[in-house]
Amino acid sequence: MQASVFYPEDVPGVPTNLLVLPASPSTLRVQVQPPSGIKPLGSNGDPVLGYKIDVATHVAAVQTFSIQSPDGPITGGSYRVSFTNSFGTATSASCIPWDATSDVFSMALQSLTNIDGVFVTRSAFGAVPQGYVYTITFTGAVLANGAQSQLVSGSATTCSPFLPPNHRVTLAGAQSTTAGNVGFVPEVWQLTTSESSLLQGISGTFDLSVGFEGVMTSLGKVVSVNAGAKFATTVANSLVGVVSRGEVISIGGERFRVHATAPFTDTVVPLDSKHIRGANNVAVFGMDTIVGRVSVVQGNPVATTAADYTGVLAVGDSIQVAGVEFTVNAIIATEVTFGLVSDATTTSNWPTTSDTHVTLLKRKKA
């Protein structure tokens, strides 16, 4: 094999997965999964020498809130606290005394529906004229995560008036020098079931599936490819209609995608990267989620099938055609009608250009 056959075509790809776990209060344990399609000689022909990982840690936002009077001591009265953020505006249900402890002030904020965590401290009396300064640290993992652009506010309108009545009292929020930075928030998926009458129980089963990734299985086709070539050749084993551009295939133990734009004919299969070792008359493997070939027409919800798929597909099944997702609205021996992803009873037109050779995948069920 000639080394000159291989040369860098692009920068290395990004890692396909990154796992970061805390090892100690000051260190992280990092696990990196290499880029997809990586070869013994590197990624895109250029060796991967290392990874740069930027870590954005959670920084809790900090604000202050003060109550003070320029006219002399405050002897009584109470107020409510309010806060506004992207989750709405909320006001405490109960009034708190003018000289509330840090715990009472914290409980008032914790009761708000748009705050999921705060830590509050109170200054000594007199930090501001005749009053206190509360330091509020937003510790919530979701609702109060990251920078908080709006200030905590207070109002005595619906509470006991401040005393003496002739003393002016000021309630004011302020930002500190710690603006806050959003921390990690896990993605949560929730599946729910319901029964419309609320009188009967729910029975039956449902299918659970994620994505169209499948197990590699033989497609019943044989190809050959030279070492360093970005295309495979075949005789009487056309892959046109068996796989589509962009789909994953495996040849001689090396994994590729069918090239998005290079010529794809009955005798030539374009690959997205070079075959390292080369292979002669070997089987082509593809995802076992492949159902087969269909012909699509732009603006039409009906696709013509290359074979009878009624034994494989049923109304309501989730399918993917050339990267576009649908459900099965209807199916007969020669046709499949596309439905909306959200509603299989409503047809969905083919959105892009017409094509006589595209591959239909069926979502794999758990």
Residue pairs with C-beta under 8 A, 6 or more apart in sequence:
1 227
1 228
1 277
1 278
2 228
5 227
5 228
5 274
6 41
6 45
6 228
6 274
7 45
8 42
8 44
8 45
8 46
9 44
9 45
9 46
10 44
10 45
10 46
11 44
11 46
12 35
12 42
12 43
12 44
12 46
12 47
12 48
13 35
13 36
13 37
13 38
13 43
13 44
14 35
15 32
15 33
15 34
15 35
15 51
16 33
16 34
16 35
16 36
17 32
17 33
18 30
18 31
18 32
18 33
18 53
19 30
19 31
19 32
20 28
20 29
20 30
20 31
20 53
20 55
21 28
21 29
21 31
22 28
22 29
23 29
28 55
30 53
32 51
32 53
34 43
34 48
35 43
35 48
36 255
37 43
37 255
37 256
37 257
37 272
37 273
38 48
39 254
39 273
39 274
39 276
40 276
41 47
41 276
42 48
44 273
45 274
56 181
56 182
57 181
57 183
58 145
58 146
58 181
58 182
58 183
58 184
59 146
59 178
59 179
59 180
59 181
59 183
60 137
60 138
60 139
60 178
60 180
61 137
61 138
61 144
61 146
61 147
61 148
61 178
61 179
61 180
62 135
62 136
62 137
62 138
62 176
62 177
62 178
62 180
63 135
63 136
63 138
63 148
63 151
63 152
63 173
63 174
63 175
63 176
64 133
64 134
64 135
64 136
64 173
64 174
64 176
65 81
65 105
65 133
65 134
65 136
65 151
65 152
65 154
65 171
65 172
65 173
65 174
66 127
66 128
66 131
66 132
66 133
66 134
66 170
66 171
66 172
66 174
67 74
67 79
67 98
67 128
67 131
67 132
67 154
67 169
67 170
67 171
68 128
68 129
68 130
68 131
68 169
68 170
69 129
69 130
69 131
69 162
69 167
69 168
69 169
69 170
70 129
70 130
70 168
70 170
71 166
71 167
71 168
72 130
72 164
72 167
73 130
73 167
74 98
74 99
74 130
74 131
74 162
74 163
74 167
74 169
75 163
75 164
76 98
76 160
76 162
76 163
77 97
77 98
77 156
77 159
77 160
77 161
77 162
77 163
77 169
78 95
78 96
78 97
78 98
78 156
78 159
78 160
79 95
79 96
79 98
79 154
79 155
79 156
79 159
79 171
80 91
80 92
80 94
80 95
80 96
80 108
80 154
80 155
80 156
80 158
80 159
81 91
81 92
81 96
81 105
81 108
81 109
81 112
81 152
81 153
81 154
82 89
82 90
82 91
82 92
82 112
82 152
82 153
82 154
82 155
83 89
83 90
83 109
83 112
83 114
83 115
83 150
83 152
83 153
84 90
84 114
84 150
85 114
85 143
85 144
85 148
85 149
85 150
87 113
87 114
87 143
88 113
88 114
89 114
90 112
90 113
90 114
90 115
91 112
91 155
92 108
92 109
92 111
92 112
93 111
94 108
94 111
95 156
95 158
95 159
95 160
96 104
96 105
96 108
97 104
98 162
98 169
99 125
99 132
100 108
100 122
101 122
102 120
102 121
102 122
102 134
103 120
105 120
105 122
105 134
106 118
106 119
106 120
109 115
109 118
109 120
109 136
109 152
110 117
110 118
114 143
114 144
115 138
115 140
115 143
115 144
116 140
116 141
116 142
116 143
116 144
117 138
117 139
117 140
117 141
117 143
117 144
118 136
118 137
118 138
118 139
118 140
118 144
119 136
119 137
119 139
120 134
120 135
120 136
120 137
121 134
121 135
122 132
122 133
122 134
122 135
123 132
123 133
123 134
123 135
125 131
125 132
127 133
135 176
136 152
138 144
138 145
138 148
138 180
141 183
141 185
142 185
145 182
145 183
145 185
146 180
146 181
146 182
146 183
147 179
147 180
147 181
147 182
148 180
151 173
151 174
151 175
152 173
153 171
153 173
154 171
154 173
155 171
156 162
156 169
156 171
162 169
191 208
193 202
193 206
194 202
195 201
195 202
207 365
207 366
208 365
208 366
209 318
209 363
209 364
209 365
209 366
210 366
211 363
211 364
212 287
212 289
212 320
212 361
212 362
212 363
212 364
213 287
213 289
213 364
214 287
214 288
214 289
214 290
214 361
214 364
215 287
215 288
216 248
216 250
216 285
216 286
216 287
216 288
217 285
217 286
217 287
217 288
218 283
218 284
218 285
219 239
219 242
219 243
219 249
219 283
219 284
219 285
219 286
219 290
220 283
221 234
221 237
221 238
221 239
221 242
221 283
221 284
222 234
222 237
222 281
222 282
222 283
222 284
223 232
223 233
223 234
223 237
223 239
223 251
223 269
223 279
223 281
223 282
223 284
224 232
224 233
224 234
224 279
224 280
224 281
224 282
225 231
225 232
225 233
225 251
225 252
225 271
225 275
225 278
225 279
226 275
226 278
227 275
227 276
227 277
227 278
228 274
228 275
228 276
228 278
229 271
229 274
229 275
229 278
230 259
230 262
230 270
230 271
230 272
230 273
230 274
230 275
231 262
231 268
231 269
231 270
231 271
232 251
232 268
232 269
232 271
232 275
232 284
233 267
233 268
233 269
234 266
234 267
234 268
234 269
235 267
238 266
238 267
239 249
239 258
239 269
239 284
240 264
240 265
240 266
240 357
241 292
241 293
241 306
241 356
241 357
241 359
242 286
242 290
242 292
242 293
242 359
243 249
243 258
243 286
243 290
243 359
244 258
244 322
244 357
244 358
244 359
245 258
245 259
245 260
245 261
245 264
245 322
246 257
246 258
246 260
246 322
246 323
247 257
247 258
247 286
247 287
247 290
247 359
248 255
248 256
248 257
248 286
248 287
249 255
249 256
249 257
249 258
249 269
249 284
249 285
249 286
250 256
250 284
250 285
250 286
251 271
251 275
251 279
251 282
251 284
251 285
252 275
252 277
252 278
252 279
252 282
254 275
254 276
254 277
256 271
256 272
256 273
256 275
257 271
257 272
258 264
258 269
258 270
258 271
258 272
259 270
259 271
259 272
260 272
262 270
263 270
264 270
269 284
287 361
288 364
289 361
289 362
289 363
289 364
290 359
290 360
290 361
291 309
291 312
291 313
291 319
291 359
291 360
291 361
291 362
292 305
292 306
292 307
292 309
292 359
292 360
293 305
293 306
293 357
293 358
293 359
293 360
294 303
294 304
294 305
294 306
294 321
294 336
294 358
294 359
294 360
295 303
295 304
295 305
295 306
295 355
295 356
295 357
295 358
296 303
296 321
296 322
296 350
296 354
296 355
296 358
297 303
297 350
297 354
298 349
298 350
298 351
298 352
298 353
298 354
299 349
299 350
300 349
300 350
301 329
301 337
301 338
301 339
301 347
301 348
301 349
301 350
302 335
302 336
302 337
302 338
303 321
303 335
303 336
303 337
303 338
303 350
303 360
304 334
304 335
305 333
305 334
305 335
305 336
305 360
308 333
308 334
309 331
309 336
309 360
310 331
310 332
310 333
312 362
313 319
313 328
313 331
313 336
313 362
314 328
314 331
315 328
315 329
315 330
315 331
315 344
316 327
316 328
316 339
316 344
317 327
317 328
317 362
317 363
318 325
318 326
318 327
318 341
318 362
318 363
319 325
319 326
319 327
319 328
319 336
319 338
319 360
319 361
319 362
319 363
320 326
320 360
320 361
320 363
321 338
321 350
321 358
321 359
321 360
321 361
322 352
322 355
322 358
322 359
324 350
324 351
324 352
325 341
326 338
326 339
326 340
326 341
326 348
327 338
327 339
327 340
327 341
327 343
327 344
328 336
328 337
328 338
328 339
328 344
329 337
329 338
329 339
329 344
329 345
329 346
329 347
329 348
330 336
330 337
331 337
336 360
337 347
338 347
338 348
338 349
338 350
339 345
339 346
339 347
339 348
340 346
340 347
340 348
341 348
